[in-house]
Amino acid sequence: MIYIRSFLFHFLFYFTTFIFLVIGFPWYIGKWKGDWILKSWSHMNVFYLKYILGTNVKTSGLEILKNQGPCIIACQHQSAFETVTFFRYCTFAFVYKDQLNNIPIYGYFMRKSGMILVNREQGAKSLKELLKGGKKALEERGGIIIFPEGRRIPVGQVGPINPGLWALYQSLKIPVIPVTLNSGLYWPAKKFLKYPGTIEVNFHAPFEPGLPRGEFEEKLRDLFQA
């Protein structure tokens, strides 16, 4: 049964994504952002998770985000779950690797919707691109979502904290809200099978501007390890 449910989920996920890309085309070639499209797509994916896979999503601390002004969300990254469901919470700009630019239609939509596409292989140049994109995203979208470990990390492990998060924190001087989760248990990275259970998404108290780098990164690692 898990194979059938996983197949159905994948089919509906890709089919729905295509439909929303088509529906959203007039908005993205015009002057409208079409945020309602991103939110609807995200809610639909959570619907599929619950009613096809039996995977619920439990969120705690969301009021922290709702009561916060402009900020950066520093989120653990364990699977595609984070990139396709977080628009339910906000329409901040994601920091994406620029390889997504090469995906037909999807890459275009990412650019038009104000996402920040960065080539991490370019060192100092990529940081400049990130800061430039971050300032623009803050003005247009009110916040940024970044995966500080830079790639999907298995549950129970913590990757190195990339310098991009610190550069944004230091430059923009706005709070950072850490987010921890366990999505990799039920939506494993690069795996076909998805599993029933409860994905927990936890928003933590913000790190206010002004922390030294060592303290900032140590606090973040402690949360990611918990």
Summary of the structure (lengths in Angstrom):
residues: 226
radius of gyration: 17.2
end to end distance: 33.0
largest distance: 51.5
contacts: 679
relative contact order: 0.17
helix: 53%
strand: 16%
